[in-house]
Amino acid sequence: MAELSFKNNLKALPTREKLVFIGGFLAILGTFLPWYKDVDRFQTGDTFLGISGPLYLAGMLVLLCGIMSFGIILMKLLNKRIPKLPFPESYMHLGGAGFSVLMLILTYSVYFHPKFGINLTEKTVGTGMIMAIIGVGLVIFGGVLEIKKKEISFEEEGKLEKLINMNDRVQSDIMPKEEVEKTPFGTEKSIHSFLEEDAPHQTNINNQF
């Protein structure tokens, strides 16, 4: 049952979150694959993974950012409660992916610097770094789609304010006469009543003449 639930949740997952899920997985997997080789002309040296070698710290940060994005979507698929995030989810994905891009650029620039590995006969990017770049790109794309979705979302219901509050109107209708006369409307009504009461007296005076 749990396996079926996971598959159903994966199928129902929006495309933008699928991109983040796949991208985070590729970024994690890429850190455990070769990033660059440090082999000189005498064929001595070693091949370093993303989480090993002189630039292991950059690979570790890419790994942590990938785990963050991958883990958030995985918790949704497993129907787990997501902990309260300090920022919206889409910004968390973009922030982690942006930081990963910075680490990848740093690793690339250091590795291809002329002073790095003077005796190296050939410098090539490993499959792990390529996979990490693709994964981070997918996370960024998914995060951007998530933000765009929220900007044009019509799911939230609008709130219409009443032009006339019927409760206030009803309360004014059942107010005591003394309270009504204290209001501006009550004062105007009292003036009209006074004039109407005086009108017959003026008519009678005119008839006497």
C-alpha positions in Angstrom: 0.0 0.0 0.0 2.8 2.4 0.8 4.5 1.7 -2.5 1.2 2.3 -4.4 0.7 5.6 -2.4 4.3 6.7 -3.3 3.7 6.0 -7.0 0.4 7.8 -7.0 1.9 10.8 -5.3 4.7 10.8 -7.8 2.3 10.8 -10.7 0.2 13.5 -9.2 3.3 15.7 -8.4 3.3 18.9 -10.4 5.9 19.1 -13.2 7.8 21.9 -11.4 8.3 19.8 -8.3 9.3 16.8 -10.4 12.1 18.9 -11.9 13.3 19.8 -8.4 13.0 16.2 -7.3 15.0 14.8 -10.2 17.5 17.7 -10.2 18.2 17.2 -6.5 18.8 13.5 -7.0 21.2 14.2 -9.9 23.1 16.7 -7.8 23.5 14.3 -5.0 24.5 11.4 -7.3 27.0 13.7 -9.1 29.0 14.4 -6.0 29.8 10.7 -5.6 31.1 10.5 -9.2 34.4 11.8 -10.6 34.7 15.6 -10.9 38.3 15.9 -12.2 41.5 14.1 -12.7 44.9 15.0 -11.2 47.1 12.8 -13.4 50.4 14.1 -14.7 52.5 13.1 -17.8 54.0 10.2 -15.9 50.5 8.8 -15.3 50.7 9.4 -11.6 48.0 10.9 -9.6 44.4 10.2 -8.8 40.8 10.9 -9.9 38.8 12.9 -7.4 35.1 12.7 -6.6 33.0 15.7 -5.8 33.3 15.0 -2.1 37.1 14.2 -2.2 40.2 15.9 -3.3 41.5 19.5 -2.7 38.1 21.0 -3.4 36.0 18.5 -1.4 34.3 21.3 0.6 32.7 22.7 -2.6 31.3 19.2 -3.4 30.0 18.8 0.2 28.1 22.1 -0.1 26.6 21.0 -3.4 25.6 17.7 -1.8 23.9 19.4 1.1 21.9 21.7 -1.1 20.9 18.8 -3.3 19.7 16.8 -0.2 17.7 19.8 0.9 15.7 20.1 -2.3 15.4 16.4 -2.8 14.4 15.8 0.8 11.6 18.4 0.8 9.9 16.8 -2.2 10.5 13.3 -0.9 8.7 14.2 2.3 5.7 15.3 0.3 5.7 12.0 -1.6 5.9 10.0 1.6 3.1 12.1 3.1 5.4 13.4 5.8 4.9 16.7 7.6 7.4 19.3 6.2 9.1 21.3 9.0 8.4 25.0 9.0 10.7 26.8 6.6 12.1 30.3 7.2 11.5 31.1 3.5 9.0 30.0 0.9 9.8 26.6 -0.6 10.5 27.9 -4.0 13.1 30.4 -2.7 14.7 27.6 -0.7 15.2 25.6 -3.9 16.5 28.7 -5.8 18.8 29.7 -2.9 20.4 26.3 -2.6 20.7 25.8 -6.3 22.3 29.3 -6.7 24.8 28.5 -4.0 25.6 25.2 -5.7 26.2 27.0 -9.0 28.7 29.3 -7.2 30.5 26.2 -5.8 30.6 24.6 -9.2 32.0 27.7 -10.8 34.6 27.9 -8.1 35.7 24.3 -8.6 35.8 24.8 -12.4 37.9 27.9 -12.2 40.4 26.5 -9.7 40.8 23.3 -11.6 41.4 25.0 -15.0 43.7 27.6 -13.6 47.2 27.4 -15.1 48.8 27.2 -11.6 46.7 24.1 -10.7 48.4 20.9 -11.7 51.3 22.2 -13.8 52.3 18.7 -14.9 48.8 17.8 -16.0 48.8 16.7 -19.6 45.0 17.0 -20.1 42.3 18.7 -18.0 38.7 17.4 -18.5 35.5 17.7 -16.5 34.3 14.4 -15.0 30.9 12.9 -15.4 30.1 13.7 -11.8 30.5 17.5 -12.3 28.4 17.4 -15.5 25.7 15.5 -13.7 25.7 18.0 -10.9 25.5 20.9 -13.3 22.5 19.3 -15.0 20.8 18.6 -11.6 21.3 22.1 -10.3 19.9 23.5 -13.5 16.8 21.4 -13.2 16.3 22.6 -9.6 16.6 26.3 -10.7 14.1 25.7 -13.5 11.6 24.1 -11.2 12.0 26.8 -8.6 11.4 29.5 -11.2 8.3 27.7 -12.4 7.1 27.5 -8.8 7.4 31.3 -8.4 5.7 32.0 -11.7 2.8 29.7 -10.7 2.3 31.6 -7.5 2.4 35.0 -9.3 -0.5 34.0 -11.6 -2.4 31.8 -9.2 -6.1 32.4 -8.9 -6.6 29.8 -6.2 -7.0 32.3 -3.4 -10.5 33.6 -3.0 -11.0 37.3 -3.0 -12.8 39.1 -0.2 -15.6 41.5 -1.0 -16.4 44.1 1.4 -20.1 45.0 1.9 -21.0 48.5 0.8 -23.8 48.7 3.5 -23.5 46.8 6.7 -27.0 45.4 7.3 -26.3 44.7 10.9 -25.7 48.3 11.6 -28.8 49.2 9.6 -31.0 46.8 11.6 -29.6 48.1 14.9 -30.4 51.7 14.0 -33.9 50.6 13.2 -34.5 49.1 16.6 -32.7 51.8 18.6 -34.8 53.6 21.2 -36.3 56.9 20.3 -34.0 58.8 22.7 -30.9 57.1 21.1 -32.1 57.8 17.6 -32.7 61.5 18.4 -29.1 61.8 19.5 -27.8 60.8 16.1 -27.6 63.3 13.2 -30.3 61.3 11.4 -32.5 61.4 14.5 -32.0 65.2 14.9 -33.0 65.8 11.2 -36.1 63.6 11.7 -37.1 65.5 14.8 -36.9 68.8 13.0 -39.2 67.5 10.2 -41.6 66.2 12.8 -41.7 69.6 14.5 -42.4 71.4 11.2 -45.2 68.9 10.4 -46.8 69.5 13.7 -46.7 73.3 13.3 -48.1 73.2 9.7 -51.8 72.6 10.7 -51.7 75.6 13.2 -50.6 77.9 10.4 -53.3 76.7 8.2 -56.0 77.3 10.8 -54.8 80.8 11.3 -55.0 81.5 7.6 -58.6 80.2 7.5 -59.7 82.5 10.3 -58.9 85.4 8.1 
